[in-house]
Amino acid sequence: MIAGTAGRFRFAPVLAATIITILLLWMVGHAADIFLLLFLAILISLYLGAVTDFFQRRFRLHRGIAFALALFGSLGAIVGLFWVLVPPVIAQTQQLLSVLPQQIELWETGIDRLMANIPALSGVWKPGEHRLLLAAYDQIAGSFDEVVPKVFGLVHAAISIFSVLVMSIYLALEPSFYREYMIALFPPVHRDLVRDVLADLATSLRQYIVGQLFTMAMLALLTAVGFYFLRVPYWLTFSILTGAVAIIPFFGTLVSTALPALFMLGDRGLGAAMLVVGWGTVVHLFEGNVLMPKVMQGKVHLPPVMTILSVLIMGTMIGGVGLVVAVPALAVVMVVVRRILMNRIYEGKGFRRTVRDRTTTLRVPVPDGNVLLPSGPEPDVVSHLERKRGAAAPPVTV
């Protein structure tokens, strides 16, 4: 009887955990867009928190004043950037769209000449069919179909952007409140590990966000300087495009280098196009081997193969937004795998803290719905014991 009872008690938690896991997977699958918006809000809140901490440390400001400076300073920088760059970018983009049909015809003429020199490929591409031009016209014509659904889609996108901004502000204002409620969902024996993992995630994502923004700005600046001196047409538009698509590793680099090279190939020939490709390669090599490692300082190391796979998988599963969040999502997965799977499960340490390097602080929900948090910094027990032992040690005589 005792063995049977023990067996039933072992089976019940496994069954309950299985059912809960299935329900969570079902909920995540049906509400993936909502969780994606939450993830974007967390990323923005981490950025605001990093800027707030910088102002607070550098200028000794109150937390609220530092946060207001971070929020309104970021909004002002975005508005100022748009005010300075949008008019010339719009003018160059309009010129680009006006000459795009002629450029496509030049590309098709070049492809026709290439196919004429390779008879084996004559069945793949027949001269005079204008496949590129027809595909472009079909794409433009299709964009004007179903106007009403697209209007509702724009409204939905505006609501989503507003929701992300509001959630990011609340998360940045009270990060400990939401963090401790999330930790409280786990059993007490696992909360120390969960708290450490969340702290590691916050550090890695903060470093990635700040480094990525700085890298995008430097890429746009360096590309603009090079394209201006190389006399690339629509150099400002292509420079802004280079900085924007840098958030998509490898694939963004390919697009931002190939497009201006194609325009130079049609206008000035192969030599000018190769100069553009060479400058783009130099800029992105500098970004990947000097700028990004210096900014990240080794805190966020993402292997290139896993980064490419992450972009492909997230783009296939979620679409265009998945391309944007692919790299930070990979950073989250890497931290969880390293801290839990490798350091805990594979090494047999379990999920409890094995070394107590600080005091245990009990954080529990109180009746009014809030969470009790410590008012001051946690004491360092190890340093205290080392100082105590050093003071108690007898002097050594020589």
DRENDO-1510 file (C-alpha; in Angstrom, 1 decimal, always signed):
<recs>
REC; n; res; u; v; w
REC; 1; MET; +0.0; +0.0; +0.0 .
REC; 2; ILE; +2.7; +2.4; +0.8 .
REC; 3; ALA; +4.6; +1.7; -2.4 .
REC; 4; GLY; +1.4; +2.2; -4.4 .
REC; 5; THR; +0.6; +5.4; -2.7 .
REC; 6; ALA; +4.1; +6.7; -3.3 .
REC; 7; GLY; +3.8; +5.7; -7.0 .
REC; 8; ARG; +0.5; +7.7; -7.3 .
REC; 9; PHE; +2.1; +10.7; -5.7 .
REC; 10; ARG; +5.0; +10.6; -8.2 .
REC; 11; PHE; +2.6; +10.2; -11.1 .
REC; 12; ALA; +0.3; +13.1; -10.2 .
REC; 13; PRO; +2.9; +15.9; -10.4 .
REC; 14; VAL; +4.2; +14.6; -13.7 .
REC; 15; LEU; +0.7; +14.5; -15.2 .
REC; 16; ALA; -0.1; +17.9; -13.9 .
REC; 17; ALA; +3.2; +19.3; -15.3 .
REC; 18; THR; +2.5; +17.7; -18.7 .
REC; 19; ILE; -1.0; +19.2; -18.9 .
REC; 20; ILE; +0.2; +22.6; -17.8 .
REC; 21; THR; +3.1; +22.5; -20.4 .
REC; 22; ILE; +0.7; +21.5; -23.2 .
REC; 23; LEU; -1.7; +24.4; -22.2 .
REC; 24; LEU; +1.2; +26.9; -22.1 .
REC; 25; LEU; +2.4; +25.8; -25.5 .
REC; 26; TRP; -1.1; +26.0; -26.9 .
REC; 27; MET; -1.5; +29.5; -25.5 .
REC; 28; VAL; +1.9; +30.6; -26.8 .
REC; 29; GLY; +1.1; +29.3; -30.2 .
REC; 30; HIS; -2.2; +31.1; -30.4 .
REC; 31; ALA; -1.0; +34.4; -28.8 .
REC; 32; ALA; +2.5; +34.5; -30.3 .
REC; 33; ASP; +2.0; +38.0; -31.6 .
REC; 34; ILE; +1.0; +39.3; -28.1 .
REC; 35; PHE; +4.1; +37.7; -26.6 .
REC; 36; LEU; +6.2; +39.2; -29.3 .
REC; 37; LEU; +4.9; +42.7; -28.5 .
REC; 38; LEU; +5.7; +42.0; -24.8 .
REC; 39; PHE; +9.3; +41.0; -25.8 .
REC; 40; LEU; +9.7; +44.2; -27.8 .
REC; 41; ALA; +8.4; +46.2; -24.8 .
REC; 42; ILE; +11.0; +44.5; -22.6 .
REC; 43; LEU; +13.8; +45.3; -25.0 .
REC; 44; ILE; +12.8; +49.0; -25.1 .
REC; 45; SER; +12.4; +49.1; -21.3 .
REC; 46; LEU; +15.9; +47.7; -20.9 .
REC; 47; TYR; +17.2; +50.4; -23.2 .
REC; 48; LEU; +15.4; +53.1; -21.2 .
REC; 49; GLY; +16.7; +51.5; -18.0 .
REC; 50; ALA; +20.3; +51.6; -19.3 .
REC; 51; VAL; +20.1; +55.2; -20.3 .
REC; 52; THR; +18.4; +56.1; -17.0 .
REC; 53; ASP; +21.2; +54.4; -15.0 .
REC; 54; PHE; +23.8; +56.3; -17.0 .
REC; 55; PHE; +22.2; +59.7; -16.2 .
REC; 56; GLN; +21.7; +58.7; -12.6 .
REC; 57; ARG; +25.3; +57.6; -12.1 .
REC; 58; ARG; +26.9; +60.4; -14.2 .
REC; 59; PHE; +24.9; +63.4; -12.9 .
REC; 60; ARG; +23.7; +62.1; -9.5 .
REC; 61; LEU; +20.1; +62.7; -10.4 .
REC; 62; HIS; +16.9; +61.3; -8.9 .
REC; 63; ARG; +15.6; +58.2; -10.5 .
REC; 64; GLY; +12.4; +59.8; -11.8 .
REC; 65; ILE; +14.3; +62.8; -13.3 .
REC; 66; ALA; +16.9; +60.5; -14.9 .
REC; 67; PHE; +14.1; +58.4; -16.4 .
REC; 68; ALA; +12.3; +61.5; -17.8 .
REC; 69; LEU; +15.5; +62.7; -19.4 .
REC; 70; ALA; +16.1; +59.2; -20.9 .
REC; 71; LEU; +12.5; +59.0; -22.3 .
REC; 72; PHE; +12.1; +62.5; -23.6 .
REC; 73; GLY; +15.8; +62.7; -24.7 .
REC; 74; SER; +15.3; +59.6; -26.8 .
REC; 75; LEU; +12.1; +60.9; -28.3 .
REC; 76; GLY; +13.7; +64.2; -29.0 .
REC; 77; ALA; +16.6; +62.5; -30.7 .
REC; 78; ILE; +14.3; +60.5; -32.9 .
REC; 79; VAL; +12.2; +63.5; -33.8 .
REC; 80; GLY; +15.4; +65.6; -34.5 .
REC; 81; LEU; +16.8; +62.8; -36.6 .
REC; 82; PHE; +13.7; +62.6; -38.7 .
REC; 83; TRP; +13.5; +66.4; -39.0 .
REC; 84; VAL; +17.1; +66.5; -40.4 .
REC; 85; LEU; +17.1; +63.3; -42.5 .
REC; 86; VAL; +13.6; +62.7; -43.7 .
REC; 87; PRO; +13.3; +65.6; -46.3 .
REC; 88; PRO; +16.5; +64.7; -48.2 .
REC; 89; VAL; +15.8; +61.0; -47.9 .
REC; 90; ILE; +12.2; +61.4; -49.3 .
REC; 91; ALA; +13.6; +63.5; -52.2 .
REC; 92; GLN; +16.2; +61.0; -53.0 .
REC; 93; THR; +13.7; +58.1; -52.7 .
REC; 94; GLN; +11.3; +59.8; -55.1 .
REC; 95; GLN; +14.1; +60.2; -57.6 .
REC; 96; LEU; +15.0; +56.6; -57.1 .
REC; 97; LEU; +11.5; +55.4; -57.7 .
REC; 98; SER; +11.2; +57.5; -60.8 .
REC; 99; VAL; +14.4; +56.0; -62.4 .
REC; 100; LEU; +13.7; +52.5; -61.2 .
REC; 101; PRO; +12.0; +51.2; -64.4 .
REC; 102; GLN; +15.0; +52.4; -66.5 .
REC; 103; GLN; +17.4; +50.8; -64.1 .
REC; 104; ILE; +15.5; +47.5; -64.3 .
REC; 105; GLU; +15.6; +47.6; -68.1 .
REC; 106; LEU; +19.4; +48.1; -67.8 .
REC; 107; TRP; +19.7; +45.1; -65.5 .
REC; 108; GLU; +17.6; +43.0; -67.9 .
REC; 109; THR; +19.8; +44.1; -70.9 .
REC; 110; GLY; +22.9; +43.1; -69.0 .
REC; 111; ILE; +21.3; +39.7; -68.1 .
REC; 112; ASP; +20.4; +39.2; -71.8 .
REC; 113; ARG; +23.9; +39.8; -72.8 .
REC; 114; LEU; +25.2; +37.4; -70.2 .
REC; 115; MET; +22.7; +34.7; -71.3 .
REC; 116; ALA; +23.6; +35.2; -74.9 .
REC; 117; ASN; +27.2; +34.3; -74.0 .
REC; 118; ILE; +26.1; +31.1; -72.2 .
REC; 119; PRO; +24.0; +29.0; -74.6 .
REC; 120; ALA; +23.4; +26.4; -71.9 .
REC; 121; LEU; +21.2; +28.9; -70.0 .
REC; 122; SER; +19.1; +30.0; -72.9 .
REC; 123; GLY; +16.2; +27.9; -71.7 .
REC; 124; VAL; +16.2; +29.5; -68.3 .
REC; 125; TRP; +16.1; +33.1; -69.4 .
REC; 126; LYS; +14.8; +34.2; -72.8 .
REC; 127; PRO; +15.8; +37.7; -74.0 .
REC; 128; GLY; +13.0; +40.3; -74.4 .
REC; 129; GLU; +10.6; +38.8; -71.8 .
REC; 130; HIS; +11.2; +41.6; -69.3 .
REC; 131; ARG; +10.6; +39.3; -66.3 .
REC; 132; LEU; +12.1; +41.8; -63.8 .
REC; 133; LEU; +10.0; +44.7; -65.0 .
REC; 134; LEU; +6.8; +42.6; -65.1 .
REC; 135; ALA; +7.4; +41.3; -61.6 .
REC; 136; ALA; +8.0; +44.9; -60.3 .
REC; 137; TYR; +4.8; +46.1; -61.9 .
REC; 138; ASP; +2.8; +43.1; -60.5 .
REC; 139; GLN; +4.2; +43.9; -57.1 .
REC; 140; ILE; +3.2; +47.6; -57.3 .
REC; 141; ALA; -0.3; +46.7; -58.7 .
REC; 142; GLY; -0.8; +44.2; -56.0 .
REC; 143; SER; +0.0; +46.7; -53.3 .
REC; 144; PHE; -3.1; +48.8; -54.3 .
REC; 145; ASP; -5.5; +45.9; -54.0 .
REC; 146; GLU; -7.6; +45.3; -50.9 .
REC; 147; VAL; -7.2; +48.9; -49.7 .
REC; 148; VAL; -9.7; +48.5; -46.8 .
REC; 149; PRO; -7.9; +45.6; -45.1 .
REC; 150; LYS; -4.6; +47.4; -45.4 .
REC; 151; VAL; -6.1; +50.5; -43.8 .
REC; 152; PHE; -7.2; +48.3; -40.9 .
REC; 153; GLY; -3.8; +46.7; -40.8 .
REC; 154; LEU; -2.2; +50.1; -40.4 .
REC; 155; VAL; -4.6; +51.0; -37.6 .
REC; 156; HIS; -3.7; +47.7; -35.9 .
REC; 157; ALA; +0.0; +48.4; -36.3 .
REC; 158; ALA; -0.4; +51.9; -34.8 .
REC; 159; ILE; -2.3; +50.3; -31.8 .
REC; 160; SER; +0.5; +47.7; -31.4 .
REC; 161; ILE; +3.2; +50.4; -31.4 .
REC; 162; PHE; +1.4; +52.5; -28.9 .
REC; 163; SER; +0.9; +49.4; -26.7 .
REC; 164; VAL; +4.5; +48.5; -26.9 .
REC; 165; LEU; +5.6; +52.1; -25.9 .
REC; 166; VAL; +3.2; +52.1; -22.9 .
REC; 167; MET; +4.2; +48.7; -21.7 .
REC; 168; SER; +7.9; +49.6; -22.0 .
REC; 169; ILE; +7.4; +52.8; -19.9 .
REC; 170; TYR; +5.7; +50.9; -17.1 .
REC; 171; LEU; +8.4; +48.1; -17.2 .
REC; 172; ALA; +11.2; +50.6; -17.1 .
REC; 173; LEU; +9.6; +52.6; -14.2 .
REC; 174; GLU; +9.1; +49.5; -12.0 .
REC; 175; PRO; +11.2; +46.7; -13.2 .
REC; 176; SER; +11.6; +45.0; -9.7 .
REC; 177; PHE; +7.8; +44.9; -9.3 .
REC; 178; TYR; +7.2; +42.8; -12.4 .
REC; 179; ARG; +10.4; +40.8; -11.9 .
REC; 180; GLU; +9.6; +39.7; -8.4 .
REC; 181; TYR; +6.1; +38.7; -9.3 .
REC; 182; MET; +7.5; +36.6; -12.1 .
REC; 183; ILE; +10.0; +35.0; -9.7 .
REC; 184; ALA; +7.2; +34.3; -7.3 .
REC; 185; LEU; +5.6; +32.0; -9.8 .
REC; 186; PHE; +8.5; +29.5; -9.3 .
REC; 187; PRO; +8.9; +27.2; -6.3 .
REC; 188; PRO; +10.9; +28.8; -3.4 .
REC; 189; VAL; +13.9; +26.5; -3.9 .
REC; 190; HIS; +14.3; +27.6; -7.5 .
REC; 191; ARG; +13.9; +31.4; -7.0 .
REC; 192; ASP; +17.6; +32.1; -6.4 .
REC; 193; LEU; +18.5; +30.5; -9.7 .
REC; 194; VAL; +15.6; +32.3; -11.6 .
REC; 195; ARG; +16.7; +35.6; -10.1 .
REC; 196; ASP; +20.3; +35.0; -11.3 .
REC; 197; VAL; +19.2; +34.0; -14.8 .
REC; 198; LEU; +17.0; +37.1; -15.1 .
REC; 199; ALA; +19.8; +39.3; -14.0 .
REC; 200; ASP; +22.1; +37.7; -16.6 .
REC; 201; LEU; +19.4; +38.1; -19.3 .
REC; 202; ALA; +19.0; +41.8; -18.4 .
REC; 203; THR; +22.7; +42.4; -18.6 .
REC; 204; SER; +23.2; +40.6; -21.9 .
REC; 205; LEU; +20.2; +42.3; -23.6 .
REC; 206; ARG; +21.1; +45.7; -22.3 .
REC; 207; GLN; +24.6; +45.3; -23.7 .
REC; 208; TYR; +23.2; +44.0; -27.0 .
REC; 209; ILE; +20.6; +46.9; -27.4 .
REC; 210; VAL; +23.0; +49.7; -26.7 .
REC; 211; GLY; +25.8; +48.1; -28.8 .
REC; 212; GLN; +23.4; +47.5; -31.7 .
REC; 213; LEU; +22.1; +51.1; -31.8 .
REC; 214; PHE; +25.6; +52.5; -31.7 .
REC; 215; THR; +26.7; +50.1; -34.4 .
REC; 216; MET; +23.8; +50.9; -36.7 .
REC; 217; ALA; +24.6; +54.7; -36.3 .
REC; 218; MET; +28.3; +54.1; -37.1 .
REC; 219; LEU; +27.5; +51.9; -40.1 .
REC; 220; ALA; +25.2; +54.5; -41.6 .
REC; 221; LEU; +27.8; +57.3; -41.0 .
REC; 222; LEU; +30.7; +55.3; -42.5 .
REC; 223; THR; +28.6; +54.2; -45.5 .
REC; 224; ALA; +27.4; +57.7; -46.1 .
REC; 225; VAL; +31.0; +59.1; -46.2 .
REC; 226; GLY; +32.2; +56.4; -48.6 .
REC; 227; PHE; +29.2; +56.5; -50.9 .
REC; 228; TYR; +29.4; +60.3; -51.0 .
REC; 229; PHE; +33.1; +60.3; -52.2 .
REC; 230; LEU; +32.4; +57.4; -54.6 .
REC; 231; ARG; +29.5; +59.5; -56.1 .
REC; 232; VAL; +27.0; +56.8; -55.6 .
REC; 233; PRO; +23.5; +57.9; -56.7 .
REC; 234; TYR; +21.0; +58.3; -53.8 .
REC; 235; TRP; +23.9; +57.9; -51.3 .
REC; 236; LEU; +21.9; +59.2; -48.4 .
REC; 237; THR; +19.0; +56.8; -49.0 .
REC; 238; PHE; +21.4; +53.8; -49.3 .
REC; 239; SER; +23.3; +54.9; -46.1 .
REC; 240; ILE; +20.1; +55.1; -44.1 .
REC; 241; LEU; +19.1; +51.7; -45.5 .
REC; 242; THR; +22.5; +50.2; -44.5 .
REC; 243; GLY; +22.1; +51.4; -40.9 .
REC; 244; ALA; +18.5; +50.2; -40.7 .
REC; 245; VAL; +19.0; +46.7; -42.1 .
REC; 246; ALA; +22.1; +46.1; -39.9 .
REC; 247; ILE; +19.7; +44.8; -37.3 .
REC; 248; ILE; +19.4; +41.7; -39.5 .
REC; 249; PRO; +22.8; +40.1; -39.4 .
REC; 250; PHE; +24.4; +38.9; -42.7 .
REC; 251; PHE; +21.3; +39.2; -44.8 .
REC; 252; GLY; +21.0; +43.0; -44.1 .
REC; 253; THR; +24.6; +43.4; -45.1 .
REC; 254; LEU; +24.0; +41.6; -48.4 .
REC; 255; VAL; +21.1; +43.7; -49.3 .
REC; 256; SER; +22.6; +47.0; -48.3 .
REC; 257; THR; +25.7; +46.3; -50.4 .
REC; 258; ALA; +24.1; +44.7; -53.4 .
REC; 259; LEU; +21.6; +47.4; -54.2 .
REC; 260; PRO; +23.9; +50.4; -54.6 .
REC; 261; ALA; +26.4; +48.2; -56.5 .
REC; 262; LEU; +23.6; +47.3; -59.0 .
REC; 263; PHE; +22.9; +51.0; -59.6 .
REC; 264; MET; +26.6; +51.7; -60.1 .
REC; 265; LEU; +26.9; +48.8; -62.4 .
REC; 266; GLY; +24.1; +50.2; -64.7 .
REC; 267; ASP; +25.5; +53.8; -64.6 .
REC; 268; ARG; +29.3; +53.5; -64.6 .
REC; 269; GLY; +30.2; +49.9; -65.2 .
REC; 270; LEU; +31.8; +47.0; -63.4 .
REC; 271; GLY; +34.8; +48.9; -61.9 .
REC; 272; ALA; +32.6; +51.4; -60.0 .
REC; 273; ALA; +30.3; +48.6; -58.8 .
REC; 274; MET; +33.3; +46.7; -57.4 .
REC; 275; LEU; +34.5; +49.9; -55.6 .
REC; 276; VAL; +31.1; +50.1; -53.9 .
REC; 277; VAL; +31.2; +46.4; -53.0 .
REC; 278; GLY; +34.7; +46.8; -51.7 .
REC; 279; TRP; +33.8; +49.8; -49.5 .
REC; 280; GLY; +30.8; +48.0; -48.2 .
REC; 281; THR; +32.9; +44.9; -47.4 .
REC; 282; VAL; +35.5; +47.0; -45.5 .
REC; 283; VAL; +32.8; +48.8; -43.5 .
REC; 284; HIS; +31.1; +45.6; -42.5 .
REC; 285; LEU; +34.4; +43.8; -41.7 .
REC; 286; PHE; +35.2; +46.8; -39.4 .
REC; 287; GLU; +31.8; +46.5; -37.8 .
REC; 288; GLY; +32.0; +42.8; -37.2 .
REC; 289; ASN; +35.6; +42.5; -36.1 .
REC; 290; VAL; +36.4; +45.8; -34.4 .
REC; 291; LEU; +33.4; +47.9; -33.6 .
REC; 292; MET; +30.9; +45.3; -32.4 .
REC; 293; PRO; +33.4; +43.3; -30.2 .
REC; 294; LYS; +34.6; +46.6; -28.7 .
REC; 295; VAL; +31.1; +47.7; -27.8 .
REC; 296; MET; +29.9; +44.4; -26.6 .
REC; 297; GLN; +33.2; +43.8; -24.6 .
REC; 298; GLY; +32.7; +40.0; -24.8 .
REC; 299; LYS; +29.5; +40.0; -22.8 .
REC; 300; VAL; +27.3; +38.9; -25.8 .
REC; 301; HIS; +29.0; +36.3; -28.0 .
REC; 302; LEU; +26.7; +34.8; -30.6 .
REC; 303; PRO; +28.2; +32.2; -33.0 .
REC; 304; PRO; +27.6; +33.2; -36.6 .
REC; 305; VAL; +26.0; +29.9; -37.7 .
REC; 306; MET; +23.5; +30.0; -34.8 .
REC; 307; THR; +22.8; +33.6; -35.6 .
REC; 308; ILE; +22.0; +32.8; -39.3 .
REC; 309; LEU; +19.8; +29.9; -38.2 .
REC; 310; SER; +18.0; +32.1; -35.7 .
REC; 311; VAL; +17.2; +34.7; -38.4 .
REC; 312; LEU; +15.9; +32.0; -40.8 .
REC; 313; ILE; +13.8; +30.3; -38.2 .
REC; 314; MET; +12.3; +33.4; -36.7 .
REC; 315; GLY; +11.6; +34.9; -40.2 .
REC; 316; THR; +9.8; +31.7; -41.2 .
REC; 317; MET; +7.8; +31.4; -38.0 .
REC; 318; ILE; +6.8; +35.1; -37.4 .
REC; 319; GLY; +7.6; +37.0; -40.5 .
REC; 320; GLY; +9.3; +40.4; -40.8 .
REC; 321; VAL; +9.1; +41.2; -37.1 .
REC; 322; GLY; +10.8; +37.9; -36.4 .
REC; 323; LEU; +13.9; +39.1; -38.3 .
REC; 324; VAL; +14.2; +42.0; -36.0 .
REC; 325; VAL; +13.9; +40.0; -32.7 .
REC; 326; ALA; +15.9; +37.0; -33.9 .
REC; 327; VAL; +19.2; +38.0; -32.4 .
REC; 328; PRO; +18.0; +39.1; -29.0 .
REC; 329; ALA; +15.8; +36.0; -28.9 .
REC; 330; LEU; +19.0; +33.9; -29.6 .
REC; 331; ALA; +20.8; +35.8; -26.8 .
REC; 332; VAL; +18.0; +34.8; -24.4 .
REC; 333; VAL; +18.2; +31.2; -25.5 .
REC; 334; MET; +22.0; +31.2; -25.1 .
REC; 335; VAL; +21.8; +32.5; -21.5 .
REC; 336; VAL; +19.2; +30.0; -20.5 .
REC; 337; VAL; +21.1; +27.1; -22.1 .
REC; 338; ARG; +24.4; +28.1; -20.5 .
REC; 339; ARG; +23.0; +28.8; -17.0 .
REC; 340; ILE; +20.4; +26.0; -16.7 .
REC; 341; LEU; +21.1; +23.2; -19.2 .
REC; 342; MET; +24.9; +23.2; -19.1 .
REC; 343; ASN; +25.8; +24.5; -15.6 .
REC; 344; ARG; +22.9; +22.8; -13.7 .
REC; 345; ILE; +21.4; +19.8; -15.4 .
REC; 346; TYR; +24.4; +18.4; -17.2 .
REC; 347; GLU; +26.7; +18.9; -14.3 .
REC; 348; GLY; +24.2; +17.4; -11.9 .
REC; 349; LYS; +24.1; +20.5; -9.6 .
REC; 350; GLY; +20.3; +20.7; -9.6 .
REC; 351; PHE; +18.3; +23.9; -9.6 .
REC; 352; ARG; +19.2; +25.1; -6.1 .
REC; 353; ARG; +22.0; +27.5; -5.4 .
REC; 354; THR; +25.1; +25.5; -4.6 .
REC; 355; VAL; +27.2; +28.4; -3.3 .
REC; 356; ARG; +25.7; +31.0; -1.0 .
REC; 357; ASP; +27.7; +34.1; -1.8 .
REC; 358; ARG; +25.1; +36.5; -0.4 .
REC; 359; THR; +22.2; +36.5; +2.1 .
REC; 360; THR; +18.9; +35.0; +1.2 .
REC; 361; THR; +16.2; +37.6; +0.9 .
REC; 362; LEU; +12.6; +36.4; +1.2 .
REC; 363; ARG; +10.4; +38.3; -1.3 .
REC; 364; VAL; +6.7; +37.4; -0.9 .
REC; 365; PRO; +3.4; +39.0; -2.0 .
REC; 366; VAL; +1.7; +40.9; +0.8 .
REC; 367; PRO; -2.1; +41.1; +1.3 .
REC; 368; ASP; -2.5; +44.4; -0.6 .
REC; 369; GLY; -1.1; +42.9; -3.8 .
REC; 370; ASN; +2.4; +44.4; -3.7 .
REC; 371; VAL; +5.7; +42.8; -3.2 .
REC; 372; LEU; +8.1; +43.3; -0.3 .
REC; 373; LEU; +11.5; +44.5; -1.5 .
REC; 374; PRO; +14.6; +45.3; +0.5 .
REC; 375; SER; +15.2; +48.9; +1.0 .
REC; 376; GLY; +19.0; +48.8; +0.8 .
REC; 377; PRO; +21.7; +46.9; -1.0 .
REC; 378; GLU; +22.2; +43.2; +0.0 .
REC; 379; PRO; +25.3; +42.7; +2.3 .
REC; 380; ASP; +28.2; +40.8; +0.9 .
REC; 381; VAL; +28.7; +37.9; +3.3 .
REC; 382; VAL; +31.9; +36.6; +1.7 .
REC; 383; SER; +33.7; +39.9; +2.0 .
REC; 384; HIS; +32.5; +40.3; +5.6 .
REC; 385; LEU; +33.8; +36.9; +6.5 .
REC; 386; GLU; +37.2; +37.6; +4.8 .
REC; 387; ARG; +37.6; +40.8; +6.7 .
REC; 388; LYS; +36.6; +39.1; +10.0 .
REC; 389; ARG; +39.1; +36.3; +9.4 .
REC; 390; GLY; +41.8; +38.8; +8.4 .
REC; 391; ALA; +41.3; +40.8; +11.6 .
REC; 392; ALA; +41.3; +37.6; +13.8 .
REC; 393; ALA; +44.5; +36.2; +12.2 .
REC; 394; PRO; +47.6; +36.5; +14.5 .
REC; 395; PRO; +50.5; +38.6; +13.2 .
REC; 396; VAL; +53.4; +36.7; +11.6 .
REC; 397; THR; +56.8; +37.2; +13.1 .
REC; 398; VAL; +59.9; +36.9; +11.0 .
</recs>
